[in-house]
Amino acid sequence: MRHIGIIALLFLSCLITTAQETKPVNRPDKPQVISQAIGEPAFTIPAGAYKDYTFAVPEGLKKVGLFGKFKATGGMRNSIEVWVMNDDQFVNWQNRHTVTPLYNSQKVTQGTIKLLLPTDPGTYHIVFNNRFALLLAPKAVEATLALQYIKQ
């Protein structure tokens, strides 16, 4: 009976020693989510004008997205249009050609952007458009926008 107790103690001691010597499995570091603010938190856009914020998506990023909120005041309906476009779309939009943007809020007072972007490197534009406003109808805009991505 005493031998069984000694054997059990030796077995238990081997288990504890083995558990202490076991090394963790080699895993790559946990991906880091990076958030980069874009634009100003508050600005004014004159009637008939727009405000453009340009940002780049560099090579080697995963799960690239643009997230945030915006709100406009001023004019009869407190409305603004927010567009997100790549560089080619933006140039065509500036020249009043028809484009299919990545995001178009239409005329709204406020909105939320949750947009996944292509991971291809490139230049993008967030445009706050007030070109449709009548004279003397500037818009005050509050916006909190961020580019979020995982760096490899």
mmCIF file of the C-alpha atoms, coordinates in Angstrom:
data_MODEL
# 
_entry.id   MODEL 
# 
loop_
_atom_site.group_PDB 
_atom_site.id 
_atom_site.type_symbol 
_atom_site.label_atom_id 
_atom_site.label_alt_id 
_atom_site.label_comp_id 
_atom_site.label_asym_id 
_atom_site.label_entity_id 
_atom_site.label_seq_id 
_atom_site.pdbx_PDB_ins_code 
_atom_site.Cartn_x 
_atom_site.Cartn_y 
_atom_site.Cartn_z 
_atom_site.occupancy 
_atom_site.B_iso_or_equiv 
_atom_site.pdbx_formal_charge 
_atom_site.auth_seq_id 
_atom_site.auth_comp_id 
_atom_site.auth_asym_id 
_atom_site.auth_atom_id 
_atom_site.pdbx_PDB_model_num 
ATOM 1   C CA . MET A 1 1   ? 0.000   0.000  0.000   1.00 0.00 ? 1   MET A CA 1 
ATOM 2   C CA . ARG A 1 2   ? 2.842   2.301  0.868   1.00 0.00 ? 2   ARG A CA 1 
ATOM 3   C CA . HIS A 1 3   ? 4.421   1.595  -2.545  1.00 0.00 ? 3   HIS A CA 1 
ATOM 4   C CA . ILE A 1 4   ? 1.252   2.734  -4.289  1.00 0.00 ? 4   ILE A CA 1 
ATOM 5   C CA . GLY A 1 5   ? 1.416   6.076  -2.426  1.00 0.00 ? 5   GLY A CA 1 
ATOM 6   C CA . ILE A 1 6   ? 5.052   6.579  -3.387  1.00 0.00 ? 6   ILE A CA 1 
ATOM 7   C CA . ILE A 1 7   ? 4.332   5.673  -7.018  1.00 0.00 ? 7   ILE A CA 1 
ATOM 8   C CA . ALA A 1 8   ? 1.396   8.108  -7.049  1.00 0.00 ? 8   ALA A CA 1 
ATOM 9   C CA . LEU A 1 9   ? 3.614   10.893 -5.644  1.00 0.00 ? 9   LEU A CA 1 
ATOM 10  C CA . LEU A 1 10  ? 6.322   10.205 -8.239  1.00 0.00 ? 10  LEU A CA 1 
ATOM 11  C CA . PHE A 1 11  ? 3.727   10.218 -11.038 1.00 0.00 ? 11  PHE A CA 1 
ATOM 12  C CA . LEU A 1 12  ? 2.230   13.488 -9.771  1.00 0.00 ? 12  LEU A CA 1 
ATOM 13  C CA . SER A 1 13  ? 5.662   15.073 -9.478  1.00 0.00 ? 13  SER A CA 1 
ATOM 14  C CA . CYS A 1 14  ? 6.465   14.059 -13.086 1.00 0.00 ? 14  CYS A CA 1 
ATOM 15  C CA . LEU A 1 15  ? 3.211   15.654 -14.286 1.00 0.00 ? 15  LEU A CA 1 
ATOM 16  C CA . ILE A 1 16  ? 3.980   18.912 -12.477 1.00 0.00 ? 16  ILE A CA 1 
ATOM 17  C CA . THR A 1 17  ? 7.562   19.006 -13.809 1.00 0.00 ? 17  THR A CA 1 
ATOM 18  C CA . THR A 1 18  ? 6.395   18.280 -17.361 1.00 0.00 ? 18  THR A CA 1 
ATOM 19  C CA . ALA A 1 19  ? 3.711   20.977 -17.141 1.00 0.00 ? 19  ALA A CA 1 
ATOM 20  C CA . GLN A 1 20  ? 6.280   23.518 -15.966 1.00 0.00 ? 20  GLN A CA 1 
ATOM 21  C CA . GLU A 1 21  ? 8.743   22.643 -18.740 1.00 0.00 ? 21  GLU A CA 1 
ATOM 22  C CA . THR A 1 22  ? 6.180   22.760 -21.545 1.00 0.00 ? 22  THR A CA 1 
ATOM 23  C CA . LYS A 1 23  ? 6.855   25.767 -23.745 1.00 0.00 ? 23  LYS A CA 1 
ATOM 24  C CA . PRO A 1 24  ? 4.035   27.699 -25.350 1.00 0.00 ? 24  PRO A CA 1 
ATOM 25  C CA . VAL A 1 25  ? 3.309   27.040 -28.997 1.00 0.00 ? 25  VAL A CA 1 
ATOM 26  C CA . ASN A 1 26  ? 5.103   29.543 -31.180 1.00 0.00 ? 26  ASN A CA 1 
ATOM 27  C CA . ARG A 1 27  ? 2.331   31.912 -32.423 1.00 0.00 ? 27  ARG A CA 1 
ATOM 28  C CA . PRO A 1 28  ? 2.748   35.062 -34.431 1.00 0.00 ? 28  PRO A CA 1 
ATOM 29  C CA . ASP A 1 29  ? 1.999   38.228 -32.537 1.00 0.00 ? 29  ASP A CA 1 
ATOM 30  C CA . LYS A 1 30  ? -1.645  39.178 -32.294 1.00 0.00 ? 30  LYS A CA 1 
ATOM 31  C CA . PRO A 1 31  ? -2.527  41.547 -35.170 1.00 0.00 ? 31  PRO A CA 1 
ATOM 32  C CA . GLN A 1 32  ? -2.598  45.174 -34.142 1.00 0.00 ? 32  GLN A CA 1 
ATOM 33  C CA . VAL A 1 33  ? -5.594  47.299 -35.138 1.00 0.00 ? 33  VAL A CA 1 
ATOM 34  C CA . ILE A 1 34  ? -4.475  50.820 -35.954 1.00 0.00 ? 34  ILE A CA 1 
ATOM 35  C CA . SER A 1 35  ? -6.826  53.795 -36.069 1.00 0.00 ? 35  SER A CA 1 
ATOM 36  C CA . GLN A 1 36  ? -5.833  57.007 -37.837 1.00 0.00 ? 36  GLN A CA 1 
ATOM 37  C CA . ALA A 1 37  ? -8.015  60.125 -37.578 1.00 0.00 ? 37  ALA A CA 1 
ATOM 38  C CA . ILE A 1 38  ? -8.916  61.782 -40.866 1.00 0.00 ? 38  ILE A CA 1 
ATOM 39  C CA . GLY A 1 39  ? -9.946  65.392 -41.307 1.00 0.00 ? 39  GLY A CA 1 
ATOM 40  C CA . GLU A 1 40  ? -10.900 68.052 -38.824 1.00 0.00 ? 40  GLU A CA 1 
ATOM 41  C CA . PRO A 1 41  ? -13.528 67.610 -36.112 1.00 0.00 ? 41  PRO A CA 1 
ATOM 42  C CA . ALA A 1 42  ? -15.360 70.808 -37.147 1.00 0.00 ? 42  ALA A CA 1 
ATOM 43  C CA . PHE A 1 43  ? -15.281 72.976 -40.273 1.00 0.00 ? 43  PHE A CA 1 
ATOM 44  C CA . THR A 1 44  ? -17.455 75.201 -42.468 1.00 0.00 ? 44  THR A CA 1 
ATOM 45  C CA . ILE A 1 45  ? -18.145 74.759 -46.175 1.00 0.00 ? 45  ILE A CA 1 
ATOM 46  C CA . PRO A 1 46  ? -19.269 77.809 -48.155 1.00 0.00 ? 46  PRO A CA 1 
ATOM 47  C CA . ALA A 1 47  ? -22.317 77.587 -50.424 1.00 0.00 ? 47  ALA A CA 1 
ATOM 48  C CA . GLY A 1 48  ? -21.438 76.106 -53.809 1.00 0.00 ? 48  GLY A CA 1 
ATOM 49  C CA . ALA A 1 49  ? -18.201 74.535 -52.498 1.00 0.00 ? 49  ALA A CA 1 
ATOM 50  C CA . TYR A 1 50  ? -16.875 71.292 -51.066 1.00 0.00 ? 50  TYR A CA 1 
ATOM 51  C CA . LYS A 1 51  ? -14.228 70.190 -48.572 1.00 0.00 ? 51  LYS A CA 1 
ATOM 52  C CA . ASP A 1 52  ? -11.914 67.300 -49.504 1.00 0.00 ? 52  ASP A CA 1 
ATOM 53  C CA . TYR A 1 53  ? -9.746  65.187 -47.185 1.00 0.00 ? 53  TYR A CA 1 
ATOM 54  C CA . THR A 1 54  ? -7.222  62.985 -48.945 1.00 0.00 ? 54  THR A CA 1 
ATOM 55  C CA . PHE A 1 55  ? -5.762  59.842 -47.373 1.00 0.00 ? 55  PHE A CA 1 
ATOM 56  C CA . ALA A 1 56  ? -3.599  56.974 -48.584 1.00 0.00 ? 56  ALA A CA 1 
ATOM 57  C CA . VAL A 1 57  ? -3.893  53.241 -48.109 1.00 0.00 ? 57  VAL A CA 1 
ATOM 58  C CA . PRO A 1 58  ? -0.313  51.943 -48.172 1.00 0.00 ? 58  PRO A CA 1 
ATOM 59  C CA . GLU A 1 59  ? 0.728   48.467 -49.242 1.00 0.00 ? 59  GLU A CA 1 
ATOM 60  C CA . GLY A 1 60  ? 0.575   45.572 -46.796 1.00 0.00 ? 60  GLY A CA 1 
ATOM 61  C CA . LEU A 1 61  ? -2.592  46.400 -44.854 1.00 0.00 ? 61  LEU A CA 1 
ATOM 62  C CA . LYS A 1 62  ? -5.466  44.073 -44.058 1.00 0.00 ? 62  LYS A CA 1 
ATOM 63  C CA . LYS A 1 63  ? -9.101  44.802 -43.276 1.00 0.00 ? 63  LYS A CA 1 
ATOM 64  C CA . VAL A 1 64  ? -8.958  48.477 -44.202 1.00 0.00 ? 64  VAL A CA 1 
ATOM 65  C CA . GLY A 1 65  ? -12.041 50.461 -43.282 1.00 0.00 ? 65  GLY A CA 1 
ATOM 66  C CA . LEU A 1 66  ? -13.319 53.983 -42.913 1.00 0.00 ? 66  LEU A CA 1 
ATOM 67  C CA . PHE A 1 67  ? -15.560 54.513 -39.905 1.00 0.00 ? 67  PHE A CA 1 
ATOM 68  C CA . GLY A 1 68  ? -17.194 57.489 -38.241 1.00 0.00 ? 68  GLY A CA 1 
ATOM 69  C CA . LYS A 1 69  ? -20.038 59.957 -37.985 1.00 0.00 ? 69  LYS A CA 1 
ATOM 70  C CA . PHE A 1 70  ? -20.842 63.363 -39.432 1.00 0.00 ? 70  PHE A CA 1 
ATOM 71  C CA . LYS A 1 71  ? -23.462 66.054 -38.876 1.00 0.00 ? 71  LYS A CA 1 
ATOM 72  C CA . ALA A 1 72  ? -24.291 69.242 -40.789 1.00 0.00 ? 72  ALA A CA 1 
ATOM 73  C CA . THR A 1 73  ? -26.107 72.418 -39.772 1.00 0.00 ? 73  THR A CA 1 
ATOM 74  C CA . GLY A 1 74  ? -27.001 75.445 -41.843 1.00 0.00 ? 74  GLY A CA 1 
ATOM 75  C CA . GLY A 1 75  ? -29.193 76.243 -44.779 1.00 0.00 ? 75  GLY A CA 1 
ATOM 76  C CA . MET A 1 76  ? -32.850 75.325 -45.089 1.00 0.00 ? 76  MET A CA 1 
ATOM 77  C CA . ARG A 1 77  ? -32.525 71.602 -44.441 1.00 0.00 ? 77  ARG A CA 1 
ATOM 78  C CA . ASN A 1 78  ? -29.170 71.216 -42.674 1.00 0.00 ? 78  ASN A CA 1 
ATOM 79  C CA . SER A 1 79  ? -28.106 68.922 -45.500 1.00 0.00 ? 79  SER A CA 1 
ATOM 80  C CA . ILE A 1 80  ? -24.721 67.807 -46.774 1.00 0.00 ? 80  ILE A CA 1 
ATOM 81  C CA . GLU A 1 81  ? -23.518 65.094 -49.149 1.00 0.00 ? 81  GLU A CA 1 
ATOM 82  C CA . VAL A 1 82  ? -20.578 62.938 -48.148 1.00 0.00 ? 82  VAL A CA 1 
ATOM 83  C CA . TRP A 1 83  ? -18.729 60.972 -50.787 1.00 0.00 ? 83  TRP A CA 1 
ATOM 84  C CA . VAL A 1 84  ? -15.823 58.513 -50.513 1.00 0.00 ? 84  VAL A CA 1 
ATOM 85  C CA . MET A 1 85  ? -13.968 57.976 -53.781 1.00 0.00 ? 85  MET A CA 1 
ATOM 86  C CA . ASN A 1 86  ? -10.699 56.689 -55.124 1.00 0.00 ? 86  ASN A CA 1 
ATOM 87  C CA . ASP A 1 87  ? -8.419  59.142 -56.923 1.00 0.00 ? 87  ASP A CA 1 
ATOM 88  C CA . ASP A 1 88  ? -9.828  58.481 -60.415 1.00 0.00 ? 88  ASP A CA 1 
ATOM 89  C CA . GLN A 1 89  ? -13.420 58.839 -59.237 1.00 0.00 ? 89  GLN A CA 1 
ATOM 90  C CA . PHE A 1 90  ? -12.582 62.086 -57.450 1.00 0.00 ? 90  PHE A CA 1 
ATOM 91  C CA . VAL A 1 91  ? -11.007 63.691 -60.536 1.00 0.00 ? 91  VAL A CA 1 
ATOM 92  C CA . ASN A 1 92  ? -14.074 62.784 -62.597 1.00 0.00 ? 92  ASN A CA 1 
ATOM 93  C CA . TRP A 1 93  ? -16.428 63.997 -59.842 1.00 0.00 ? 93  TRP A CA 1 
ATOM 94  C CA . GLN A 1 94  ? -14.594 67.345 -59.670 1.00 0.00 ? 94  GLN A CA 1 
ATOM 95  C CA . ASN A 1 95  ? -15.264 67.759 -63.384 1.00 0.00 ? 95  ASN A CA 1 
ATOM 96  C CA . ARG A 1 96  ? -18.939 66.926 -62.841 1.00 0.00 ? 96  ARG A CA 1 
ATOM 97  C CA . HIS A 1 97  ? -18.828 63.566 -64.612 1.00 0.00 ? 97  HIS A CA 1 
ATOM 98  C CA . THR A 1 98  ? -20.997 60.707 -63.391 1.00 0.00 ? 98  THR A CA 1 
ATOM 99  C CA . VAL A 1 99  ? -19.136 58.411 -60.989 1.00 0.00 ? 99  VAL A CA 1 
ATOM 100 C CA . THR A 1 100 ? -19.991 55.393 -58.891 1.00 0.00 ? 100 THR A CA 1 
ATOM 101 C CA . PRO A 1 101 ? -18.355 56.253 -55.566 1.00 0.00 ? 101 PRO A CA 1 
ATOM 102 C CA . LEU A 1 102 ? -17.413 53.819 -52.825 1.00 0.00 ? 102 LEU A CA 1 
ATOM 103 C CA . TYR A 1 103 ? -19.854 55.705 -50.568 1.00 0.00 ? 103 TYR A CA 1 
ATOM 104 C CA . ASN A 1 104 ? -22.478 58.407 -51.160 1.00 0.00 ? 104 ASN A CA 1 
ATOM 105 C CA . SER A 1 105 ? -24.671 59.565 -48.290 1.00 0.00 ? 105 SER A CA 1 
ATOM 106 C CA . GLN A 1 106 ? -27.041 61.519 -50.580 1.00 0.00 ? 106 GLN A CA 1 
ATOM 107 C CA . LYS A 1 107 ? -28.349 64.750 -49.019 1.00 0.00 ? 107 LYS A CA 1 
ATOM 108 C CA . VAL A 1 108 ? -28.617 64.126 -45.288 1.00 0.00 ? 108 VAL A CA 1 
ATOM 109 C CA . THR A 1 109 ? -28.312 66.028 -42.015 1.00 0.00 ? 109 THR A CA 1 
ATOM 110 C CA . GLN A 1 110 ? -26.192 63.377 -40.325 1.00 0.00 ? 110 GLN A CA 1 
ATOM 111 C CA . GLY A 1 111 ? -24.882 59.911 -40.982 1.00 0.00 ? 111 GLY A CA 1 
ATOM 112 C CA . THR A 1 112 ? -22.626 57.057 -40.044 1.00 0.00 ? 112 THR A CA 1 
ATOM 113 C CA . ILE A 1 113 ? -19.921 55.626 -42.296 1.00 0.00 ? 113 ILE A CA 1 
ATOM 114 C CA . LYS A 1 114 ? -18.935 51.967 -42.001 1.00 0.00 ? 114 LYS A CA 1 
ATOM 115 C CA . LEU A 1 115 ? -17.051 51.273 -45.191 1.00 0.00 ? 115 LEU A CA 1 
ATOM 116 C CA . LEU A 1 116 ? -14.581 48.493 -45.969 1.00 0.00 ? 116 LEU A CA 1 
ATOM 117 C CA . LEU A 1 117 ? -12.017 49.719 -48.487 1.00 0.00 ? 117 LEU A CA 1 
ATOM 118 C CA . PRO A 1 118 ? -9.994  47.757 -51.029 1.00 0.00 ? 118 PRO A CA 1 
ATOM 119 C CA . THR A 1 119 ? -6.639  46.661 -49.618 1.00 0.00 ? 119 THR A CA 1 
ATOM 120 C CA . ASP A 1 120 ? -4.894  47.706 -52.812 1.00 0.00 ? 120 ASP A CA 1 
ATOM 121 C CA . PRO A 1 121 ? -2.584  50.651 -52.183 1.00 0.00 ? 121 PRO A CA 1 
ATOM 122 C CA . GLY A 1 122 ? -4.064  53.905 -53.382 1.00 0.00 ? 122 GLY A CA 1 
ATOM 123 C CA . THR A 1 123 ? -5.241  57.430 -52.692 1.00 0.00 ? 123 THR A CA 1 
ATOM 124 C CA . TYR A 1 124 ? -8.762  58.083 -51.495 1.00 0.00 ? 124 TYR A CA 1 
ATOM 125 C CA . HIS A 1 125 ? -10.898 61.160 -50.855 1.00 0.00 ? 125 HIS A CA 1 
ATOM 126 C CA . ILE A 1 126 ? -13.631 61.965 -48.373 1.00 0.00 ? 126 ILE A CA 1 
ATOM 127 C CA . VAL A 1 127 ? -15.642 64.815 -49.838 1.00 0.00 ? 127 VAL A CA 1 
ATOM 128 C CA . PHE A 1 128 ? -18.155 66.935 -47.939 1.00 0.00 ? 128 PHE A CA 1 
ATOM 129 C CA . ASN A 1 129 ? -20.200 68.435 -50.748 1.00 0.00 ? 129 ASN A CA 1 
ATOM 130 C CA . ASN A 1 130 ? -22.163 71.676 -50.510 1.00 0.00 ? 130 ASN A CA 1 
ATOM 131 C CA . ARG A 1 131 ? -22.088 72.529 -54.243 1.00 0.00 ? 131 ARG A CA 1 
ATOM 132 C CA . PHE A 1 132 ? -25.868 72.175 -54.416 1.00 0.00 ? 132 PHE A CA 1 
ATOM 133 C CA . ALA A 1 133 ? -26.519 74.892 -51.781 1.00 0.00 ? 133 ALA A CA 1 
ATOM 134 C CA . LEU A 1 134 ? -28.104 78.179 -52.663 1.00 0.00 ? 134 LEU A CA 1 
ATOM 135 C CA . LEU A 1 135 ? -26.126 81.366 -52.183 1.00 0.00 ? 135 LEU A CA 1 
ATOM 136 C CA . LEU A 1 136 ? -25.478 82.347 -48.572 1.00 0.00 ? 136 LEU A CA 1 
ATOM 137 C CA . ALA A 1 137 ? -26.117 78.820 -47.273 1.00 0.00 ? 137 ALA A CA 1 
ATOM 138 C CA . PRO A 1 138 ? -22.803 77.666 -45.764 1.00 0.00 ? 138 PRO A CA 1 
ATOM 139 C CA . LYS A 1 139 ? -22.760 74.424 -43.804 1.00 0.00 ? 139 LYS A CA 1 
ATOM 140 C CA . ALA A 1 140 ? -21.126 73.838 -40.442 1.00 0.00 ? 140 ALA A CA 1 
ATOM 141 C CA . VAL A 1 141 ? -19.967 70.231 -40.241 1.00 0.00 ? 141 VAL A CA 1 
ATOM 142 C CA . GLU A 1 142 ? -18.863 68.117 -37.307 1.00 0.00 ? 142 GLU A CA 1 
ATOM 143 C CA . ALA A 1 143 ? -17.137 64.866 -38.202 1.00 0.00 ? 143 ALA A CA 1 
ATOM 144 C CA . THR A 1 144 ? -15.199 62.136 -36.449 1.00 0.00 ? 144 THR A CA 1 
ATOM 145 C CA . LEU A 1 145 ? -13.745 59.851 -39.090 1.00 0.00 ? 145 LEU A CA 1 
ATOM 146 C CA . ALA A 1 146 ? -10.967 57.303 -38.830 1.00 0.00 ? 146 ALA A CA 1 
ATOM 147 C CA . LEU A 1 147 ? -9.141  54.944 -41.117 1.00 0.00 ? 147 LEU A CA 1 
ATOM 148 C CA . GLN A 1 148 ? -8.759  51.595 -39.344 1.00 0.00 ? 148 GLN A CA 1 
ATOM 149 C CA . TYR A 1 149 ? -6.619  48.695 -40.495 1.00 0.00 ? 149 TYR A CA 1 
ATOM 150 C CA . ILE A 1 150 ? -4.532  45.744 -39.433 1.00 0.00 ? 150 ILE A CA 1 
ATOM 151 C CA . LYS A 1 151 ? -0.841  46.100 -40.155 1.00 0.00 ? 151 LYS A CA 1 
ATOM 152 C CA . GLN A 1 152 ? 0.914   42.895 -41.201 1.00 0.00 ? 152 GLN A CA 1 
# 
